[in-house]
Amino acid sequence: MKTYIEQASQNTRLQEGTQVIEQLLLECYLNPGISTKELARKTLLPTPVAAAIKRELIKAGALVQDRGVRCTADGLAWIEREWGYGGLDHSLYYDLLDETKWMESLKDILAILEELFALRPSVDVQIDQSKCTPETSLRRAILCLKQHALIGKKILCVGDDDLVSVSIGLLLQRLFPDGGHTVTHVDVLDIDERFLRYIETIAKERGLPIGCHRLDLREPLTENLHGQFDCFFTDPPYTLQGMGLFVSRGIQALKREKGLPIFLSFAHKSPAFMLAMQREFVRMGLTVSANFPQFNAYEGAEMIANRSQMFILRRTDQTKPEYSETFTDALYTGEVKQTLRTYRCKQCSREVYVGIHGEVATIEQLKNEGCTGCGNDTFDMVAKKQVSQERNDKDDHTAG
């Protein structure tokens, strides 16, 4: 038997995909009596398109037009059963949507997180770890809620030294105070066994729906993780390669549905770097639906002024990972600074040296400038060699 979403999707064939149908139905559940014009505003759809979706959901038996639009008894029961909204604290939910109220409403959770964050393992600067604040971790979980990507969803954390999985688990417990919510699940991928053990310990002690998997993201995802998740979070190494790799692994794990969100935290960078970064988004078939400057705060991360931005990217029907096989390029900041890498143009096969002692300093500069032979901006890394630390130190001293 087809679901309400499948029935409505079959007859509307939206370019936006089924995500917007889900959101419209959910808005009717959360705001009974909502007007069609308000539905259009909340879903960012033209009013005629919102009205067409509404009509199909009425035909399917999920909605009824009655002093605005509201769910039928069957539609209400289906949402609470299939999406796990039964038992939701609606008052708290609305408070969390208000930027001025959420911190007061969740001060008990914030206190718990402050205790847990104080005991987390020390950062490993070799793999570009940095400690975000408890408030930032919780803000990420609330952002996920606001994007309708939390309740009833399968969520992935591609790296989680920021304990976003724990914040999501604790937030769910507050949203469903009577317990019994079993639909949402969070999985964590990380190379650092210390953080995985710590997250597993917290999840076991507090009954949080979290599963942990040790994985070096240089290696491809295992098949059982492909196409399984509704969204993912990542705060990757602040190199172009690091961003591309972590987002690529997350893309592999996402379900093959248009509109699914990606929550990407990344340092504020130069215009040249941001241009190269957005070219990577286009290359991977992703759209930027939102950007929040200085969204993330970190402890002791002076190199990025203790702040980074949050992107919300969206999957399209052209989305594909840039890296799907084993990754062999320099990844972390220290590696990028200490290697000389040879890149080959994918179009004309011209080779160029990239690195502190190369023809071009960084891969983002190379992609911005393009191949000097043909102007193409896509390259394969074909070789790399370590630059001696002594030489790096000398160059740094001279530059200073």
N, C-alpha and C positions, 0 to 999 in steps of 0.2 A: 504494500500500500504506500502510495506517495505521500510525503510530508506536505504540510501547508506550503513550505518554502519551495519545494519541487513543483507543486502544482502552479503556484504563482509564477515561478521562473519559466516554466514551459510555455506559458501564454503571453509573457511580456518580453522575453529575450533581451534583457537589459545589457548594454555595453558595460555597465558598472559591475555586473556579476551578481551573485546571490547574496553577498554580504549586505548590500543596501536593503534587500527585502527583509533579511533578518533584523536589521536595525529598525526598519519602519514598524515591523510587528512588535518589537520590543518596546518602542516608544509608546505604542498603544497600550501595552501591558503596564508600563510604568506611569503613564499619564492618561488614564481613562477619561474619555470625553475630549481628547485633543482634536483640534481642527485640522483639516487637510492642509491649509496654508502653513500651520505650525509644523506639521509632519514634513512638508517640503523644506522648511528652513532647517530643521534638525538633521535631515538626511542629505542636505546640500543638493537637492534635486529640483528641477523645474516643477512647478505646481501640477501641470498636466501629467507628468510622469509619476509623481507621488499619488495622484488621484487614480491613475491606471493600476498601480500596484495595489492600492487600497481596494479597488473594485475586485481584483482577482482574489485577494485574501478574503473578501466578503463572500465571493462565490465558493471558495474552498471551505467556508464555514468557520474561519478563524476570527473574523471581525464582524461587527455589526455597526451600522450607522444609527446612532441613538444619542441625540444631543451632543454631537461630535462623534468621534470614532472610539470604540472600545472593543475589548476582546469578548467573544462569546464564552459561555461556561466551558465549552470543549476546548476553545483556544487557550483559555486561562490555564486549564488543567494540563494541557499539552506543554506549554512553556515551563510550568513548574516541574513537570515530570522529566521532560526530555532535556531541557537546558539547565535544570537544577535550581530554579528560582524559588521553589517552595521553601518557606521559612525565612525569607529575606527580611531583614530589618529595613523597611522602606524609609523610615525617618532618617536613619544613619546614612543610607544610600544617598538621599538628597543632600544631606549635610556635606558629604564628601565631594559633591559636584561644585560646592561653593568654596572658592579659594580662601575665603576669610574664616571658614568654620572648621575645616578638616583637621587642623592641628589640635584644636581644643577637643574635638570629638574623639581623637585617637591618641590623646596624651598618655593613656595607659600602655598602648602598644609601643609608642615612642620610648617610654621608660624601659620596657623589656628589651627593645632593640639596642638601646644605649648600653645595657648590661652585656648583651650578647656580642656587640661590636667590640667592646673593650677586651673581650677574651679571644677574638679571632686571631688566626696565625699572623705573624709578621709578613710584610710584603716582600716579594722576591723581585727586586728591580731588574734582574736579568731577563724576566719575562714581562716587563713593563706593568707590573701590578701597582696599583695605588689605592688608598683607602677612601672610599666615598663616605660621607657622613650618614648616620642612621636616618636623618630626615630625608636625605636624597634618595636612599633606598626605598623608603616608604612612599615618597612622591612618585617614584617610578611605578610602584604597584597601583597607586591611585590613578595615574595617567592611563594605565592599562584598563582599569575599570571604566574610566571616562570614554575610552575608545570602544567600549563593548567587547573587549577582548579578554576579559578575565573570567567572569562567572560562566561555568559550563564549558570551559575551553581547555585544550591541551596546550600548555605554554612551555617554551624551551628557553633556557638561559645558556647562551654560547659563551662560556666562561662566567664564573659567578663569585669572584672574590668580594663583590659588593653585597652578597647575601640577599639579592632580590627575591630569590625563591622563598627565603624565610619570611620576608616582608609580605609577600603574596599569601603565604600560608596563614600568617597571623591575622592579616586583613580579612581573609575568608572566615576565620573563626569569629571575628567581631560582627561580620555581616550576617552570619547565620548562627546566632547565639544559642539556639536549641540543638545545634549539631545536626548530623544526618546528611550534610551536603557531601556527596561523594562523586560528583560529576567532574569537577575541576581537578586537574593534575599538572604538576610542574616537574620537568626533567632538567637536570644540570649536566652540561658537558664541560670538563675542565681537565687540564694536565696535572694540576697541583693536588696531590693526594691529601695534603694537610687540610685544605679547604673542603674537599669532598668528605673526609671523615668528620670534620666539624659540622658541616651541614647535615650529614646523616645522623649524627648524635642529637642535634637539635630537633630534627624531624621526628625521631623516635621518641624523645622525651615529651614533645609537645603534640604529637599526633598530627603532624603536617603532611599533606599529600605530595611528597617530594621523592623523586628517584634520582640517583647520582650515577654517572658513567665516566670513568677515566678515559680520556682521549687526547692524544696529541693531534691538534687540528691540522698539522701538516699532512696527516694521513686522511684519506677519504672517510666519510661517514659509513658506518656499517649499514647494510641494506634494511635492517629492521627499524632504522630511524628515518628512512626516506619517506617523505610525503605524509607525515603523521601529525603535524602541529598546526595550530591556528594562528600563532604569532611567535616571535622570539625577541629576546633582549640580547644586546651585546655591547660591551664597552671595550673595543679591541685595542691592540697596540696602536699608537698614534702615528703610524706610517701608512702610506698608500697601500702597500702590500698587505699589511696587517688588516686594514679595513676591508680590502677586497676579499681576503681569505676568510675571515670570520663571517662576513655577510654571505659569501658563497656557500659556506657550510650550513648556515641557517636556511638559505634558500632551498638547499637539497632536502632539508627536514620539513619545510612547509608543505601543507596540502596544496594540491594543484588547483587553487581557486583564486580568481581575481579579487583584489581588494584587501587581501590579508595584510595586517600591519607588521612592520619591523621597527623595533625601538632601538635606535642606534645612538649611543653616546660617543662624542668625539671632541677632541680639543678644538679651540678656536685657532684657525690657521690663517696664513697669508692668502690674499686673493688668488695668487697663482696656484697654491695648493688646493684651495676650495674649487677652483675651476677644474683641475685635474680630478678631484674627488667626484664632482658632479658628472664629469664625463664617464667615470666608472659606474655611477648609478645608471646612466643611460645605456652603457654597454651591457649592464646586467638586466636591462629592461625594467627598471624600478622608477617609480615616480616619488617626488617629495611632496607629501601632503601637509606637513607642518614642520616648523623649526622653532625651537625655544632656546634662545641664547642664555648662557649662564644658568641653565637648568640644574646642572649637577655641581655639588660642592664636594671638595676632597680635603682630607687632612694632610698637611705637609707636602702638597704638590705645587711647590713654588714655580716650577718650570712652566706650568700652564695657569699660573696665577690662581690656583686652587679652584678653578671653575672649568666646566666644559659645556658644550651645547647638546641638546637632544633633538635628533631628527626622527620624524615618523615617516617611514617609507612605505609604499604600497606595492604589492605584487600586481603584475599585469599579465595579459595572455602572452607577452613576449619575454617574461622573466626567465632567466637562466643563470646558473652560477658562472662566474668568470673562471674559477678554479674548481675542477671536479676530480682531478687525479691527485697523486702525491705532490706536495708543494716543496720545491727545492730552493726557492729564492731566499734572500735575507728577509727576516720577518720583524724582529724586534729592533727598537731604536739603536741599541748597542751594536747589533749585527750590521745594520745598514751603514752606520758610521765607520765600521772597521772592515768593510769588504769592497773590493773592486769587481763589479759585475759586468759581464758582456751580454748585451741585448741584441737580438736580431730582428730587423723589421719583418713583419709578417707578409708585407707586400713585395718588397724588392730584395730582401735578404741582406741588406746592408747592416754591418755590425757597428756598435758604438759602445764605448766603455763608460760606465756610470759609477760614480762614487766620489769620495773626497779628492782622489787623485786622477779622476777620469775626465773625459771630454765634457761630460755633463754631470753636475753634482748629484742630482736626484732623479728618480724615475718620474716623479710628477713634472719636473722641468722638461724631461725628454718628451713626455706625452703632450705637454702644452706646446712645445716648439715643433714637434713632429720630426719625421725622418728627413735629414738633409738631402737625401737622394730623391724621395718621391712625395714627401709631405704626409705620409700615413702616420697615424698615431697609435697603432697597436704593435706590440713587440713581445717576443718570447725571450726569457732569460735562458741563456745557453751555457754560461760558465760563470764561476765566481772564484775569487781567491782572497785570502785574508791579507789585510794590510797590517804591517807590524804596529804594535801598540806604541813602540818608541817613536815611530814616524808620526803617528797621530798626536802624541803628546807634544812633539816638537811643533807641529802645525798649529795646535791649539794655543801653545805658548806664543808663537809668532803672531797669531791672529789677535791675541789679547793685548 
